[in-house]
Amino acid sequence: MNCIDFVKQHPDEKSCIQHFRRIKEEKGIVCARCGHTSHYWNKAHKSHDCKKCGYRTTLRSGTVMESSKLPYQYWLYTIYLMSMTKKGISAAEVQRQLGHKRYEPIWTMMHKIRAIMGLRDDKYEMDGVVELDNAFFKTHNDESSDEPTKRGRGSQEQSTVLVMAKVDPKPGRPRKHKKPSAFRYVKMIVIPNSSSSTMNDTLSTYAKPEVVIKSDGWRGFNKIKKVSAKHIKNIVPPKE
């Protein structure tokens, strides 16, 4: 959905409230007091009230917006921006776009959204064809430590990350200079080391057993076949 379509569908606070209400009703509401599942909409309090005991479940209750006083439109628009912006977006920029006076509430809102996105990401299991690779990212090194700094793999200045990319084949005939598959989803997991046992444990946690793995010939991936249906190695010879 592009920005124009988003604004057309959610032009004001009322439409955003209706959006969140529809999602909650489709998911189903269970009374926290008596367990009854039949409710009526209380427009004045923006809540679903239990038809049996009268217990009130607010629209924000049980969501990332709970206890927040920011408008629903802020939340929906910020979720849209964070989901659709490829290079990320700062809290200062979101504050500017929303026209909000204070920075802190916007930062807190975005922090909560990122946390929820992370929880949802953890529940996603890789399946189908997954390309596997490892990466190393520079991290902060405590200069006050007396421990000598290592170089290369195992260095205190690097964090090891297992990168898993789900790929789907592109429809139609393969074209020259074009990849035959497209990335659909990427998961990056920080791991304590690069051993094959760590790789297998991580993969079995985040991927289904029937997954097909594609990787290079690095030795840390040598035992991947134990936790996958198939392991395809693409060994690239060293440059002369």
Secondary structure as a PSIPRED ss2 file (coil, helix, strand):
# PSIPRED VFORMAT (PSIPRED V4.0)

   1 M C   1.000  0.000  0.000
   2 N C   1.000  0.000  0.000
   3 C H   0.000  1.000  0.000
   4 I H   0.000  1.000  0.000
   5 D H   0.000  1.000  0.000
   6 F H   0.000  1.000  0.000
   7 V H   0.000  1.000  0.000
   8 K H   0.000  1.000  0.000
   9 Q H   0.000  1.000  0.000
  10 H C   1.000  0.000  0.000
  11 P C   1.000  0.000  0.000
  12 D C   1.000  0.000  0.000
  13 E H   0.000  1.000  0.000
  14 K H   0.000  1.000  0.000
  15 S H   0.000  1.000  0.000
  16 C H   0.000  1.000  0.000
  17 I H   0.000  1.000  0.000
  18 Q H   0.000  1.000  0.000
  19 H H   0.000  1.000  0.000
  20 F H   0.000  1.000  0.000
  21 R H   0.000  1.000  0.000
  22 R H   0.000  1.000  0.000
  23 I H   0.000  1.000  0.000
  24 K H   0.000  1.000  0.000
  25 E H   0.000  1.000  0.000
  26 E H   0.000  1.000  0.000
  27 K H   0.000  1.000  0.000
  28 G C   1.000  0.000  0.000
  29 I C   1.000  0.000  0.000
  30 V C   1.000  0.000  0.000
  31 C C   1.000  0.000  0.000
  32 A C   1.000  0.000  0.000
  33 R C   1.000  0.000  0.000
  34 C C   1.000  0.000  0.000
  35 G C   1.000  0.000  0.000
  36 H C   1.000  0.000  0.000
  37 T C   1.000  0.000  0.000
  38 S C   1.000  0.000  0.000
  39 H E   0.000  0.000  1.000
  40 Y E   0.000  0.000  1.000
  41 W E   0.000  0.000  1.000
  42 N E   0.000  0.000  1.000
  43 K C   1.000  0.000  0.000
  44 A C   1.000  0.000  0.000
  45 H C   1.000  0.000  0.000
  46 K C   1.000  0.000  0.000
  47 S E   0.000  0.000  1.000
  48 H E   0.000  0.000  1.000
  49 D E   0.000  0.000  1.000
  50 C E   0.000  0.000  1.000
  51 K C   1.000  0.000  0.000
  52 K C   1.000  0.000  0.000
  53 C C   1.000  0.000  0.000
  54 G C   1.000  0.000  0.000
  55 Y C   1.000  0.000  0.000
  56 R E   0.000  0.000  1.000
  57 T E   0.000  0.000  1.000
  58 T E   0.000  0.000  1.000
  59 L C   1.000  0.000  0.000
  60 R C   1.000  0.000  0.000
  61 S C   1.000  0.000  0.000
  62 G C   1.000  0.000  0.000
  63 T C   1.000  0.000  0.000
  64 V C   1.000  0.000  0.000
  65 M C   1.000  0.000  0.000
  66 E C   1.000  0.000  0.000
  67 S C   1.000  0.000  0.000
  68 S C   1.000  0.000  0.000
  69 K C   1.000  0.000  0.000
  70 L C   1.000  0.000  0.000
  71 P C   1.000  0.000  0.000
  72 Y H   0.000  1.000  0.000
  73 Q H   0.000  1.000  0.000
  74 Y H   0.000  1.000  0.000
  75 W H   0.000  1.000  0.000
  76 L H   0.000  1.000  0.000
  77 Y H   0.000  1.000  0.000
  78 T H   0.000  1.000  0.000
  79 I H   0.000  1.000  0.000
  80 Y H   0.000  1.000  0.000
  81 L H   0.000  1.000  0.000
  82 M H   0.000  1.000  0.000
  83 S H   0.000  1.000  0.000
  84 M H   0.000  1.000  0.000
  85 T C   1.000  0.000  0.000
  86 K C   1.000  0.000  0.000
  87 K C   1.000  0.000  0.000
  88 G C   1.000  0.000  0.000
  89 I C   1.000  0.000  0.000
  90 S C   1.000  0.000  0.000
  91 A H   0.000  1.000  0.000
  92 A H   0.000  1.000  0.000
  93 E H   0.000  1.000  0.000
  94 V H   0.000  1.000  0.000
  95 Q H   0.000  1.000  0.000
  96 R H   0.000  1.000  0.000
  97 Q H   0.000  1.000  0.000
  98 L H   0.000  1.000  0.000
  99 G C   1.000  0.000  0.000
 100 H C   1.000  0.000  0.000
 101 K C   1.000  0.000  0.000
 102 R C   1.000  0.000  0.000
 103 Y C   1.000  0.000  0.000
 104 E H   0.000  1.000  0.000
 105 P H   0.000  1.000  0.000
 106 I H   0.000  1.000  0.000
 107 W H   0.000  1.000  0.000
 108 T H   0.000  1.000  0.000
 109 M H   0.000  1.000  0.000
 110 M H   0.000  1.000  0.000
 111 H H   0.000  1.000  0.000
 112 K H   0.000  1.000  0.000
 113 I H   0.000  1.000  0.000
 114 R H   0.000  1.000  0.000
 115 A H   0.000  1.000  0.000
 116 I H   0.000  1.000  0.000
 117 M H   0.000  1.000  0.000
 118 G H   0.000  1.000  0.000
 119 L H   0.000  1.000  0.000
 120 R H   0.000  1.000  0.000
 121 D H   0.000  1.000  0.000
 122 D H   0.000  1.000  0.000
 123 K H   0.000  1.000  0.000
 124 Y C   1.000  0.000  0.000
 125 E C   1.000  0.000  0.000
 126 M E   0.000  0.000  1.000
 127 D C   1.000  0.000  0.000
 128 G C   1.000  0.000  0.000
 129 V E   0.000  0.000  1.000
 130 V E   0.000  0.000  1.000
 131 E E   0.000  0.000  1.000
 132 L E   0.000  0.000  1.000
 133 D E   0.000  0.000  1.000
 134 N E   0.000  0.000  1.000
 135 A E   0.000  0.000  1.000
 136 F E   0.000  0.000  1.000
 137 F E   0.000  0.000  1.000
 138 K E   0.000  0.000  1.000
 139 T C   1.000  0.000  0.000
 140 H C   1.000  0.000  0.000
 141 N C   1.000  0.000  0.000
 142 D C   1.000  0.000  0.000
 143 E C   1.000  0.000  0.000
 144 S C   1.000  0.000  0.000
 145 S C   1.000  0.000  0.000
 146 D C   1.000  0.000  0.000
 147 E C   1.000  0.000  0.000
 148 P C   1.000  0.000  0.000
 149 T C   1.000  0.000  0.000
 150 K C   1.000  0.000  0.000
 151 R C   1.000  0.000  0.000
 152 G C   1.000  0.000  0.000
 153 R C   1.000  0.000  0.000
 154 G C   1.000  0.000  0.000
 155 S C   1.000  0.000  0.000
 156 Q C   1.000  0.000  0.000
 157 E C   1.000  0.000  0.000
 158 Q E   0.000  0.000  1.000
 159 S E   0.000  0.000  1.000
 160 T E   0.000  0.000  1.000
 161 V E   0.000  0.000  1.000
 162 L E   0.000  0.000  1.000
 163 V E   0.000  0.000  1.000
 164 M E   0.000  0.000  1.000
 165 A E   0.000  0.000  1.000
 166 K E   0.000  0.000  1.000
 167 V E   0.000  0.000  1.000
 168 D E   0.000  0.000  1.000
 169 P E   0.000  0.000  1.000
 170 K C   1.000  0.000  0.000
 171 P C   1.000  0.000  0.000
 172 G C   1.000  0.000  0.000
 173 R C   1.000  0.000  0.000
 174 P C   1.000  0.000  0.000
 175 R C   1.000  0.000  0.000
 176 K C   1.000  0.000  0.000
 177 H C   1.000  0.000  0.000
 178 K C   1.000  0.000  0.000
 179 K C   1.000  0.000  0.000
 180 P C   1.000  0.000  0.000
 181 S E   0.000  0.000  1.000
 182 A E   0.000  0.000  1.000
 183 F E   0.000  0.000  1.000
 184 R E   0.000  0.000  1.000
 185 Y E   0.000  0.000  1.000
 186 V E   0.000  0.000  1.000
 187 K E   0.000  0.000  1.000
 188 M E   0.000  0.000  1.000
 189 I E   0.000  0.000  1.000
 190 V E   0.000  0.000  1.000
 191 I E   0.000  0.000  1.000
 192 P C   1.000  0.000  0.000
 193 N C   1.000  0.000  0.000
 194 S C   1.000  0.000  0.000
 195 S C   1.000  0.000  0.000
 196 S H   0.000  1.000  0.000
 197 S H   0.000  1.000  0.000
 198 T H   0.000  1.000  0.000
 199 M H   0.000  1.000  0.000
 200 N H   0.000  1.000  0.000
 201 D H   0.000  1.000  0.000
 202 T H   0.000  1.000  0.000
 203 L H   0.000  1.000  0.000
 204 S H   0.000  1.000  0.000
 205 T H   0.000  1.000  0.000
 206 Y H   0.000  1.000  0.000
 207 A E   0.000  0.000  1.000
 208 K C   1.000  0.000  0.000
 209 P C   1.000  0.000  0.000
 210 E C   1.000  0.000  0.000
 211 V C   1.000  0.000  0.000
 212 V E   0.000  0.000  1.000
 213 I E   0.000  0.000  1.000
 214 K E   0.000  0.000  1.000
 215 S E   0.000  0.000  1.000
 216 D C   1.000  0.000  0.000
 217 G C   1.000  0.000  0.000
 218 W C   1.000  0.000  0.000
 219 R H   0.000  1.000  0.000
 220 G H   0.000  1.000  0.000
 221 F H   0.000  1.000  0.000
 222 N C   1.000  0.000  0.000
 223 K C   1.000  0.000  0.000
 224 I H   0.000  1.000  0.000
 225 K H   0.000  1.000  0.000
 226 K H   0.000  1.000  0.000
 227 V H   0.000  1.000  0.000
 228 S C   1.000  0.000  0.000
 229 A C   1.000  0.000  0.000
 230 K E   0.000  0.000  1.000
 231 H E   0.000  0.000  1.000
 232 I E   0.000  0.000  1.000
 233 K E   0.000  0.000  1.000
 234 N C   1.000  0.000  0.000
 235 I C   1.000  0.000  0.000
 236 V C   1.000  0.000  0.000
 237 P C   1.000  0.000  0.000
 238 P C   1.000  0.000  0.000
 239 K C   1.000  0.000  0.000
 240 E C   1.000  0.000  0.000
